[in-house]
């Protein structure tokens, strides 16, 4: 083996230099995250972000995004237009430099953009590199200029195609099918992101148009209230404690802080943070400053007005954030993000700035609005009591586990493998299916946990009720991570958590209840890709000794056609539930890694996920009815 390694040639010829945008096409995931639907839609965001940067600079207030027939995208704004003159260093039109050279842009310390979301200057050039074609039209200096690129390379010179009494940039591109798994854009996915942009930039009008069918779909997005409207929108299906969100703003030097927050009667915390319009999904210094400030303000207020007595403990951070919906938006000239994905803000000065501004303005608000302050503090007190009850319940559970050698749930059939990366657990609906799964599994790496009876809807419950629930407690214990403050992803005992329920309405309800629980109390399981949905077949088609399985009626017809069988000669069995399958069938169709289909649950958009869980599982009936009415047309088979 060592001789083989030594004999491999490694000299100057092995060092590759990827010219132009070849590196982007070679490793697209490095620039846009993935080549799945997520990466596909990210292309649109990169171009729109450039228009938003024009808006931040005060030069643009209208942006239109159109999904064209053929799934190309057009983004047009009324900014100043990308410069078209010769670049002083490269000698080619500057618009061509922007679209064909990595790390070229107006956001590296020049005076064109004081605040910008585009940090690395790779947006437009990356989109160009990953597009089958791109055409850019620039209205500037009284003329309309146009240039075309194909797969990142310039194919036409910059030319004047007309006159204009307006300014702006119009970009049309079509994602390259050689790069992307699927090039079909989802209107709702784009709508969620563009609505977010409109909330964060209250002076900007954004229009989204779907022109793929004869009847265009048009959404105009414009919110004068900015992030106040954003919080109201996020809370629209909740019962709020106070009518208007609390709004806080302040600035220092070239940095600006804006916060909107409103409490509701749920038990969930929904805080979204942004820096220069980029959602910082992993938080950062601005979020830390905000959390510190509200914890201090509420504790100080509760002490001052005797809500907390001398011997009472202070509220914990989670107490003051229960039921809180908040948006934190900061703008700064030199943002320090972690990586191109920009998920965490690192500027240390932003913690101090946010903390000082929120502390001062929120203290003033509480003093000026004692009735609202009272409602918020009373909710904090309730949350603190529930947290203390949950802590005692956890301690009791730990003591029982320490004394009980069989600390894992009694119904859990564990696997023999101890390496979590090789283990998987099937959470199975019902004892009958659980029995078949236990007999059919591979005991080396597959664990089975049957669930029975009605599960708790955690969307309507405090944490102490969740911990004490006899249906959820086995799941918590089996996974080993704990929940809430005790959650530790490193203690996860299985790296595949597979929900296996019947392919009917009841099974869908079980899946939704479990996913709600994971999303609210173990979100990192989903974020790290550890949660899966099993896909049991709905039909068995047999002729003679040959048996095949299908997931819907279309597949049944397809199998019969491909096999050249006559339908009347076949035996077609429709499974009413997992319990009808014998262990061998369950293994072959749903549990054998070589033949099964399992779907990984991914969290692409926390806003959309939170809204869906709140609508379907929350206390308000109207949003649920509206969801059903709007989506009933998509329900083809309610038993699958």
C-alpha positions as CSV (number, residue, x, y, z in Angstrom):
1,X,0.0,0.0,0.0
2,X,2.8,2.4,0.9
3,X,4.6,1.6,-2.4
4,X,1.5,2.5,-4.3
5,X,1.3,5.9,-2.6
6,X,4.9,6.7,-3.3
7,X,4.6,5.8,-6.9
8,X,1.8,8.2,-7.5
9,X,3.1,11.2,-9.6
10,X,2.8,14.5,-7.8
11,X,4.6,17.3,-9.6
12,X,3.9,20.7,-11.2
13,X,1.5,19.2,-13.7
14,X,-0.8,18.2,-10.9
15,X,-1.5,21.7,-9.8
16,X,-4.7,22.9,-11.5
17,X,-5.5,26.6,-12.1
18,X,-9.2,27.2,-12.7
19,X,-9.5,30.3,-14.8
20,X,-12.4,32.8,-14.8
21,X,-15.6,31.3,-13.4
22,X,-14.5,27.7,-13.9
23,X,-14.1,27.2,-10.1
24,X,-17.7,28.1,-9.5
25,X,-19.0,25.6,-12.0
26,X,-16.6,23.0,-10.6
27,X,-17.7,23.5,-7.0
28,X,-21.0,25.3,-7.0
29,X,-21.8,24.2,-3.5
30,X,-19.0,26.4,-2.1
31,X,-20.8,29.5,-3.4
32,X,-24.5,28.8,-3.2
33,X,-24.7,26.0,-0.6
34,X,-26.1,23.3,-2.8
35,X,-27.4,22.5,-6.3
36,X,-30.8,21.5,-4.9
37,X,-33.9,23.7,-4.8
38,X,-32.3,25.7,-2.1
39,X,-29.3,26.7,-4.2
40,X,-31.5,27.3,-7.2
41,X,-33.6,29.9,-5.4
42,X,-30.4,31.4,-3.9
43,X,-29.5,32.6,-7.4
44,X,-32.5,34.9,-7.4
45,X,-31.7,36.2,-4.0
46,X,-28.2,37.1,-5.1
47,X,-29.5,39.3,-7.9
48,X,-32.3,40.8,-5.8
49,X,-29.8,41.6,-3.0
50,X,-27.8,43.7,-5.5
51,X,-31.0,45.8,-6.1
52,X,-31.7,46.0,-2.4
53,X,-28.2,47.4,-1.9
54,X,-29.1,50.1,-4.4
55,X,-32.2,50.8,-2.2
56,X,-30.0,51.0,0.9
57,X,-27.9,53.5,-0.8
58,X,-31.0,55.6,-1.5
59,X,-31.0,55.1,-5.2
60,X,-33.8,52.6,-5.8
61,X,-37.4,52.1,-4.6
62,X,-38.9,49.6,-7.1
63,X,-37.8,46.1,-7.8
64,X,-39.7,43.6,-10.0
65,X,-39.0,39.9,-10.1
66,X,-40.6,37.8,-12.9
67,X,-40.6,34.0,-13.4
68,X,-40.7,33.7,-17.2
69,X,-42.0,30.9,-19.3
70,X,-39.2,28.3,-19.5
71,X,-38.2,29.1,-15.9
72,X,-35.9,31.9,-16.6
73,X,-35.9,34.9,-14.1
74,X,-35.9,38.6,-14.8
75,X,-35.0,41.1,-12.0
76,X,-35.4,44.8,-12.8
77,X,-34.8,47.8,-10.6
78,X,-34.8,51.6,-10.9
79,X,-31.4,52.2,-9.4
80,X,-28.6,54.1,-11.0
81,X,-27.6,51.1,-13.2
82,X,-24.3,49.2,-13.2
83,X,-21.4,51.4,-14.6
84,X,-20.7,50.5,-18.2
85,X,-17.5,52.5,-18.9
86,X,-14.1,50.8,-19.3
87,X,-12.7,49.4,-16.0
88,X,-9.6,51.4,-15.1
89,X,-7.5,48.2,-14.4
90,X,-9.0,45.6,-16.7
91,X,-9.9,47.8,-19.7
92,X,-13.2,46.0,-20.4
93,X,-16.7,47.4,-19.6
94,X,-17.3,47.5,-15.9
95,X,-20.6,45.7,-16.2
96,X,-18.7,42.8,-17.8
97,X,-16.2,42.8,-14.9
98,X,-19.0,42.6,-12.4
99,X,-20.5,39.6,-14.1
100,X,-17.4,37.6,-15.2
101,X,-14.8,38.3,-12.4
102,X,-15.1,36.9,-8.9
103,X,-14.7,39.3,-6.0
104,X,-15.4,42.4,-8.2
105,X,-17.9,44.9,-7.0
106,X,-18.5,48.3,-5.4
107,X,-18.6,47.0,-1.8
108,X,-15.0,46.7,-0.8
109,X,-14.5,50.1,0.8
110,X,-15.5,52.5,-1.9
111,X,-18.0,55.2,-1.4
112,X,-20.7,53.7,-3.6
113,X,-22.2,51.6,-0.8
114,X,-22.0,52.6,2.8
115,X,-24.2,49.6,3.8
116,X,-24.4,46.4,1.8
117,X,-25.6,42.8,2.2
118,X,-23.2,41.7,-0.6
119,X,-19.9,41.2,1.2
120,X,-17.6,39.2,-1.1
121,X,-18.5,40.5,-4.5
122,X,-19.3,37.1,-5.9
123,X,-23.1,37.4,-6.3
124,X,-23.7,38.4,-9.9
125,X,-20.6,36.5,-11.3
126,X,-21.6,33.3,-9.5
127,X,-25.2,33.5,-10.9
128,X,-23.7,34.1,-14.3
129,X,-21.4,31.1,-14.0
130,X,-24.2,28.8,-13.0
131,X,-26.7,30.0,-15.7
132,X,-27.3,28.6,-19.2
133,X,-27.5,32.2,-20.3
134,X,-27.7,35.6,-18.7
135,X,-28.6,38.9,-20.4
136,X,-28.0,42.2,-18.6
137,X,-29.6,45.5,-19.7
138,X,-28.4,48.8,-18.1
139,X,-30.3,52.1,-18.4
140,X,-27.7,54.8,-17.7
141,X,-26.5,58.1,-19.1
142,X,-29.6,58.3,-21.5
143,X,-28.8,54.9,-23.2
144,X,-29.8,51.3,-22.8
145,X,-26.8,48.9,-22.9
146,X,-27.0,45.2,-23.3
147,X,-24.6,42.3,-23.0
148,X,-25.1,38.5,-23.1
149,X,-23.2,35.7,-21.4
150,X,-23.5,31.9,-21.6
151,X,-22.3,29.7,-18.7
152,X,-20.2,32.6,-17.4
153,X,-18.5,33.6,-20.7
154,X,-19.2,36.8,-22.6
155,X,-20.8,36.0,-26.0
156,X,-21.7,39.5,-27.2
157,X,-19.9,42.8,-26.8
158,X,-21.6,45.6,-24.8
159,X,-23.9,47.4,-27.2
160,X,-26.3,50.3,-27.1
161,X,-29.8,49.1,-28.1
162,X,-31.9,52.2,-27.4
163,X,-32.4,55.4,-25.5
164,X,-33.8,55.8,-22.0
165,X,-35.1,58.7,-19.8
166,X,-34.8,56.4,-16.8
167,X,-32.1,54.5,-15.0
168,X,-31.8,50.9,-13.7
169,X,-30.6,47.4,-14.2
170,X,-32.5,44.5,-15.8
171,X,-31.0,41.0,-15.4
172,X,-32.5,37.9,-17.1
173,X,-30.9,34.5,-16.5
174,X,-31.8,30.8,-16.8
175,X,-30.2,28.3,-14.4
176,X,-28.1,25.7,-16.1
177,X,-29.7,22.2,-16.1
178,X,-26.1,20.8,-16.2
179,X,-25.6,22.2,-12.7
180,X,-29.0,22.0,-11.0
181,X,-31.0,18.9,-10.1
182,X,-34.2,20.8,-11.0
183,X,-34.6,24.2,-12.6
184,X,-38.3,24.8,-11.8
185,X,-38.8,27.8,-9.5
186,X,-41.3,27.7,-6.6
187,X,-43.4,30.9,-6.5
188,X,-44.2,30.6,-2.8
189,X,-40.5,30.1,-1.9
190,X,-39.6,33.3,-3.7
191,X,-42.6,35.1,-2.2
192,X,-41.5,34.4,1.4
193,X,-38.0,35.8,0.8
194,X,-39.2,38.8,-1.1
195,X,-41.9,39.6,1.4
196,X,-39.1,39.5,4.1
197,X,-37.1,42.0,2.0
198,X,-40.0,44.3,1.7
199,X,-40.6,44.3,5.5
200,X,-36.9,45.1,6.1
201,X,-36.8,47.9,3.6
202,X,-40.0,49.9,4.2
203,X,-39.4,52.4,1.4
204,X,-39.1,49.7,-1.3
205,X,-41.9,48.3,-3.5
206,X,-41.2,44.7,-4.6
207,X,-43.4,43.0,-7.2
208,X,-43.3,39.3,-7.8
209,X,-44.8,38.0,-11.1
210,X,-45.3,34.4,-12.2
211,X,-45.7,34.6,-16.0
212,X,-45.4,30.9,-16.7
213,X,-49.2,30.5,-17.4
214,X,-51.6,32.5,-19.4
215,X,-53.1,33.9,-16.2
216,X,-50.3,35.8,-14.5
217,X,-49.9,35.7,-10.7
218,X,-48.9,39.1,-9.3
219,X,-47.9,39.9,-5.7
220,X,-47.2,43.5,-4.7
221,X,-45.1,43.8,-1.5
222,X,-44.8,47.1,0.2
223,X,-45.0,47.7,4.0
224,X,-44.9,51.3,5.3
225,X,-44.6,49.9,8.8
226,X,-41.4,48.1,8.1
227,X,-40.4,45.6,10.8
228,X,-43.4,46.7,12.8
229,X,-45.6,45.3,10.0
230,X,-43.2,42.3,9.9
231,X,-43.9,41.4,13.6
232,X,-47.7,42.0,13.1
233,X,-47.6,39.7,10.1
234,X,-45.7,37.0,12.0
235,X,-48.2,37.3,14.9
236,X,-51.3,37.6,12.8
237,X,-52.6,34.1,13.8
238,X,-51.7,34.5,17.5
239,X,-53.5,36.1,20.4
240,X,-51.3,39.0,21.3
241,X,-50.9,40.5,24.8
242,X,-50.7,44.0,23.5
243,X,-52.1,45.6,20.3
244,X,-49.1,47.3,18.9
245,X,-45.5,45.9,18.7
246,X,-43.0,47.7,20.8
247,X,-40.7,49.6,18.4
248,X,-37.1,50.6,19.3
249,X,-34.5,52.4,17.1
250,X,-31.2,54.1,17.6
251,X,-27.9,54.8,16.0
252,X,-24.3,55.6,16.6
253,X,-21.7,56.7,14.1
254,X,-22.6,54.8,10.9
255,X,-24.4,51.9,12.7
256,X,-28.2,51.7,13.0
257,X,-30.3,49.5,15.2
258,X,-34.0,48.7,14.7
259,X,-36.1,46.3,16.9
260,X,-39.8,45.4,16.9
261,X,-41.2,43.0,19.4
262,X,-44.6,41.8,20.5
263,X,-45.8,39.1,23.0
264,X,-48.5,36.5,22.4
265,X,-50.1,33.8,24.5
266,X,-48.1,30.9,23.1
267,X,-45.1,29.2,24.7
268,X,-42.8,29.6,21.7
269,X,-40.0,32.1,21.2
270,X,-39.7,33.5,17.6
271,X,-36.8,35.9,17.3
272,X,-35.4,36.7,13.8
273,X,-32.2,38.7,13.4
274,X,-30.8,40.5,10.4
275,X,-27.6,42.4,9.5
276,X,-27.7,44.5,6.4
277,X,-30.9,42.6,5.3
278,X,-29.1,39.3,5.5
279,X,-30.9,36.9,7.9
280,X,-28.4,35.8,10.5
281,X,-29.9,32.4,11.3
282,X,-27.1,31.6,13.8
283,X,-27.5,34.9,15.5
284,X,-24.5,36.8,16.6
285,X,-23.5,39.8,18.6
286,X,-26.6,41.8,17.8
287,X,-28.9,39.0,19.0
288,X,-26.8,38.5,22.2
289,X,-27.1,42.2,23.0
290,X,-30.8,42.1,22.5
291,X,-31.3,39.0,24.7
292,X,-29.2,40.5,27.5
293,X,-31.0,43.8,27.4
294,X,-34.6,42.4,27.7
295,X,-33.6,40.0,30.5
296,X,-32.1,42.9,32.5
297,X,-35.0,45.3,31.8
298,X,-37.7,42.9,32.8
299,X,-35.9,41.8,35.9
300,X,-35.2,45.4,37.0
301,X,-38.8,46.3,36.4
302,X,-40.1,43.3,38.3
303,X,-37.9,44.1,41.2
304,X,-38.7,47.8,41.2
305,X,-42.5,47.2,41.3
306,X,-42.3,44.2,43.7
307,X,-43.4,41.5,41.2
308,X,-40.3,39.7,42.3
309,X,-39.9,39.5,46.1
310,X,-36.6,39.7,47.9
311,X,-36.1,35.9,48.0
312,X,-37.4,35.2,44.5
313,X,-34.9,34.2,41.8
314,X,-34.4,36.4,38.8
315,X,-36.2,35.5,35.5
316,X,-34.1,33.4,33.2
317,X,-33.6,34.5,29.6
318,X,-36.1,31.8,28.4
319,X,-38.7,33.1,30.8
320,X,-38.7,36.6,29.4
321,X,-38.7,35.3,25.8
322,X,-41.6,32.9,26.1
323,X,-44.3,34.0,23.7
324,X,-42.1,36.7,22.2
325,X,-42.0,37.5,18.5
326,X,-39.3,39.9,17.6
327,X,-37.3,41.2,14.6
328,X,-33.9,42.7,15.1
329,X,-32.4,44.5,12.2
330,X,-29.0,46.2,12.2
331,X,-27.2,48.2,9.5
332,X,-23.4,48.7,9.6
333,X,-20.7,49.7,7.2
334,X,-18.2,46.8,7.8
335,X,-20.1,43.7,8.8
336,X,-18.0,40.7,9.8
337,X,-19.9,37.5,8.9
338,X,-18.9,33.9,9.3
339,X,-18.4,32.7,5.7
340,X,-20.1,33.5,2.5
341,X,-23.4,32.1,3.9
342,X,-23.4,35.0,6.3
343,X,-25.3,33.2,9.1
344,X,-23.7,34.8,12.2
345,X,-22.6,38.4,12.9
346,X,-19.3,38.8,14.6
347,X,-18.9,42.6,15.1
348,X,-18.3,42.9,18.9
349,X,-19.3,46.6,19.0
350,X,-22.8,45.7,17.8
351,X,-23.5,43.8,21.1
352,X,-22.8,46.9,23.2
353,X,-24.8,49.2,20.8
354,X,-27.9,46.9,20.7
355,X,-27.8,46.3,24.4
356,X,-27.5,50.0,25.3
357,X,-30.2,51.1,22.9
358,X,-32.7,48.4,23.8
359,X,-32.1,48.8,27.6
360,X,-32.7,52.6,27.4
361,X,-35.7,52.6,25.1
362,X,-37.4,49.5,26.5
363,X,-37.1,50.8,30.1
364,X,-38.7,54.0,29.0
365,X,-41.5,52.1,27.2
366,X,-42.2,49.9,30.3
367,X,-42.5,53.0,32.5
368,X,-44.8,54.8,30.0
369,X,-47.0,51.7,29.5
370,X,-47.6,50.1,32.9
371,X,-50.6,48.0,31.7
372,X,-48.6,46.4,29.0
373,X,-45.6,46.0,31.3
374,X,-47.9,44.2,33.8
375,X,-49.1,41.7,31.2
376,X,-45.6,40.9,30.1
377,X,-44.2,40.5,33.6
378,X,-47.1,38.2,34.6
379,X,-46.3,36.0,31.6
380,X,-42.7,35.9,32.7
381,X,-43.8,34.8,36.2
382,X,-45.9,32.0,34.7
383,X,-43.0,30.9,32.5
384,X,-40.6,30.9,35.4
385,X,-42.9,28.7,37.5
386,X,-43.3,26.2,34.6
387,X,-39.6,26.2,34.0
388,X,-39.0,25.4,37.7
389,X,-41.6,22.6,37.5
390,X,-39.9,21.2,34.4
391,X,-36.5,21.3,36.2
392,X,-37.9,19.3,39.1
393,X,-39.5,16.8,36.7
394,X,-36.1,16.4,35.0
395,X,-34.3,15.9,38.2
396,X,-36.8,13.3,39.3
397,X,-36.3,11.5,36.0
398,X,-32.6,11.6,36.4
399,X,-32.8,10.1,39.9
400,X,-35.1,7.3,38.7
401,X,-32.7,6.6,35.8
402,X,-29.7,6.4,38.2
403,X,-31.5,3.9,40.4
404,X,-33.0,1.9,37.5
405,X,-30.6,-0.2,35.4
406,X,-33.2,-0.4,32.7
407,X,-33.4,3.4,32.3
408,X,-34.3,3.2,28.6
409,X,-38.0,3.0,27.8
410,X,-39.5,-0.4,28.3
411,X,-41.0,-0.6,24.9
412,X,-37.8,0.3,23.2
413,X,-36.1,-2.6,21.3
414,X,-32.6,-1.2,21.1
415,X,-29.8,-2.1,18.6
416,X,-26.5,-3.7,19.5
417,X,-24.3,-1.1,17.6
418,X,-23.1,1.7,19.9
419,X,-21.8,4.2,17.3
420,X,-24.6,6.7,16.8
421,X,-23.6,7.5,13.2
422,X,-24.4,3.8,12.3
423,X,-27.6,3.6,14.3
424,X,-31.2,4.4,13.4
425,X,-34.4,4.4,15.4
426,X,-37.9,3.8,14.0
427,X,-40.6,5.6,15.9
428,X,-43.6,3.4,15.0
429,X,-47.3,4.1,15.2
430,X,-49.0,1.4,17.2
431,X,-48.0,-1.8,19.0
432,X,-49.0,-4.0,16.1
433,X,-46.7,-2.3,13.6
434,X,-44.1,-2.1,16.3
435,X,-44.2,-5.9,16.7
436,X,-43.7,-6.5,13.0
437,X,-40.9,-3.9,12.9
438,X,-39.1,-5.5,15.8
439,X,-39.3,-8.9,14.1
440,X,-38.3,-7.6,10.7
441,X,-35.5,-5.2,11.6
442,X,-31.8,-5.7,11.5
443,X,-31.0,-5.8,15.2
444,X,-27.4,-4.7,14.7
445,X,-28.2,-1.1,13.9
446,X,-32.0,-0.6,13.9
447,X,-33.9,0.2,17.1
448,X,-37.7,0.2,17.3
449,X,-39.8,2.5,19.6
450,X,-43.6,1.8,19.3
451,X,-46.0,4.7,20.2
452,X,-49.5,4.2,21.2
453,X,-52.5,6.3,22.1
454,X,-53.0,10.1,21.4
455,X,-49.8,12.1,21.6
456,X,-49.6,15.6,23.2
457,X,-49.8,18.6,20.8
458,X,-46.8,20.6,22.2
459,X,-48.0,23.8,20.4
460,X,-50.6,24.1,23.1
461,X,-48.6,23.0,26.1
462,X,-46.0,24.3,28.6
463,X,-42.6,22.5,28.9
464,X,-43.5,20.9,32.2
465,X,-46.4,19.2,30.5
466,X,-44.2,18.1,27.7
467,X,-41.6,16.5,30.0
468,X,-44.3,14.7,32.0
469,X,-46.2,13.4,29.0
470,X,-46.1,9.6,28.9
471,X,-46.2,9.5,25.1
472,X,-43.3,11.9,24.6
473,X,-41.1,10.9,27.6
474,X,-40.1,7.6,25.9
475,X,-39.0,9.6,22.8
476,X,-36.9,12.0,24.8
477,X,-35.3,9.2,26.8
478,X,-34.6,7.0,23.8
479,X,-32.9,9.8,21.8
480,X,-30.8,10.8,24.8
481,X,-30.4,14.5,24.0
482,X,-32.7,16.0,26.6
483,X,-34.8,19.1,25.6
484,X,-34.8,22.8,26.3
485,X,-31.8,24.0,28.3
486,X,-30.6,20.4,28.7
487,X,-30.6,19.7,24.9
488,X,-27.2,18.4,23.7
489,X,-27.0,17.2,20.1
490,X,-23.7,15.3,20.9
491,X,-25.6,12.9,23.1
492,X,-27.9,11.8,20.3
493,X,-28.0,8.0,20.2
494,X,-29.2,7.5,16.6
495,X,-28.3,9.6,13.6
496,X,-31.4,8.5,11.7
497,X,-34.6,9.2,13.6
498,X,-37.3,7.7,11.3
499,X,-41.0,8.4,11.8
500,X,-42.9,5.4,10.5
501,X,-46.7,5.8,10.5
502,X,-49.6,4.5,8.5
503,X,-50.2,6.0,5.0
504,X,-53.6,7.5,6.0
505,X,-55.0,10.6,7.7
506,X,-54.3,9.3,11.3
507,X,-50.7,8.5,10.3
508,X,-50.3,12.0,8.9
509,X,-51.5,13.4,12.2
510,X,-49.0,11.4,14.1
511,X,-46.2,12.6,11.8
512,X,-47.3,16.2,12.3
513,X,-47.4,15.9,16.1
514,X,-43.9,14.4,16.2
515,X,-42.5,17.0,13.7
516,X,-44.1,19.8,15.8
517,X,-42.4,18.4,18.9
518,X,-39.0,18.1,17.1
519,X,-39.3,21.6,15.6
520,X,-40.2,23.3,18.9
521,X,-38.0,21.3,21.4
522,X,-35.3,19.5,19.4
523,X,-34.9,21.7,16.3
524,X,-31.2,20.9,15.9
525,X,-32.3,17.3,15.0
526,X,-34.0,18.7,11.9
527,X,-31.3,21.3,11.2
528,X,-28.6,18.6,11.2
529,X,-30.6,16.3,8.9
530,X,-31.2,13.5,11.5
531,X,-35.0,13.3,11.0
532,X,-36.6,11.1,8.3
533,X,-40.1,10.0,7.2
534,X,-40.5,6.3,6.2
535,X,-42.4,5.6,3.0
536,X,-44.3,2.4,3.4
537,X,-46.1,1.2,0.2
538,X,-49.8,1.4,-0.2
539,X,-50.3,-1.6,-2.5
540,X,-48.9,-5.1,-3.2
541,X,-49.3,-6.4,-6.7
542,X,-48.9,-10.2,-7.1
543,X,-49.0,-12.6,-10.0
544,X,-47.9,-16.1,-9.4
545,X,-44.8,-16.0,-7.1
546,X,-43.8,-12.5,-8.1
547,X,-44.7,-9.7,-5.8
548,X,-44.1,-6.0,-6.3
549,X,-45.1,-2.9,-4.3
550,X,-46.5,0.5,-5.2
551,X,-46.9,3.8,-3.4
552,X,-50.0,5.0,-5.3
553,X,-52.6,3.9,-7.9
554,X,-50.5,5.4,-10.8
555,X,-47.6,3.2,-9.8
556,X,-49.9,0.2,-9.7
557,X,-50.9,0.9,-13.3
558,X,-47.3,1.5,-14.3
559,X,-46.1,-1.8,-12.9
560,X,-48.9,-3.8,-14.6
561,X,-48.2,-2.1,-17.9
562,X,-44.4,-2.6,-17.7
563,X,-44.8,-6.2,-16.7
564,X,-47.4,-6.7,-19.5
565,X,-49.8,-8.2,-17.1
566,X,-53.5,-8.2,-17.3
567,X,-55.1,-6.5,-14.3
568,X,-57.7,-9.2,-13.7
569,X,-54.9,-11.8,-13.5
570,X,-53.2,-9.9,-10.6
571,X,-53.9,-9.9,-6.9
572,X,-53.8,-6.3,-5.7
573,X,-53.7,-5.8,-2.0
574,X,-54.2,-2.4,-0.4
575,X,-52.6,-2.1,3.0
576,X,-54.8,-0.4,5.5
577,X,-51.9,0.1,7.9
578,X,-48.4,-1.0,8.8
579,X,-49.8,-3.7,11.1
580,X,-51.1,-5.6,8.0
581,X,-47.6,-6.2,6.8
582,X,-45.7,-9.2,8.0
583,X,-42.1,-8.7,9.3
584,X,-40.6,-9.8,6.0
585,X,-42.7,-7.4,3.9
586,X,-42.0,-4.5,6.3
587,X,-38.3,-5.2,6.1
588,X,-38.3,-5.5,2.3
589,X,-40.4,-2.4,1.5
590,X,-39.7,0.1,4.3
591,X,-36.7,-0.9,6.4
592,X,-34.0,-2.4,4.2
593,X,-31.5,0.4,3.5
594,X,-30.9,-1.2,0.1
595,X,-34.5,-1.1,-1.1
596,X,-36.4,1.4,1.0
597,X,-37.3,5.0,0.3
598,X,-37.0,7.4,3.3
599,X,-37.5,11.2,3.0
600,X,-35.1,13.5,5.0
601,X,-36.9,16.4,6.7
602,X,-35.1,19.6,5.9
603,X,-35.6,23.1,7.3
604,X,-35.3,25.5,4.4
605,X,-37.2,28.4,5.8
606,X,-37.8,28.9,9.6
607,X,-40.4,31.6,8.9
608,X,-42.5,29.3,6.7
609,X,-42.1,26.3,9.0
610,X,-43.1,28.3,12.1
611,X,-46.2,29.7,10.3
612,X,-47.3,26.2,9.2
613,X,-46.9,24.7,12.7
614,X,-48.7,27.7,14.3
615,X,-51.6,27.5,11.7
616,X,-52.1,23.7,11.8
617,X,-51.4,23.0,15.5
618,X,-52.1,26.3,17.3
619,X,-55.1,27.4,19.3
620,X,-56.8,29.5,16.6
621,X,-59.3,27.7,14.4
622,X,-59.6,30.3,11.6
623,X,-56.1,30.0,10.2
624,X,-56.5,26.2,10.1
625,X,-59.8,26.5,8.2
626,X,-58.2,29.0,5.8
627,X,-55.2,26.7,5.2
628,X,-57.5,23.7,4.5
629,X,-59.7,25.8,2.1
630,X,-56.6,27.1,0.2
631,X,-54.9,23.7,-0.1
632,X,-57.8,21.3,-0.4
633,X,-57.4,21.4,-4.2
634,X,-54.0,19.8,-3.8
635,X,-55.3,16.8,-1.8
636,X,-55.4,13.9,-4.3
637,X,-55.7,11.0,-2.0
638,X,-56.5,11.5,1.7
639,X,-55.5,8.0,2.6
640,X,-51.9,8.4,1.4
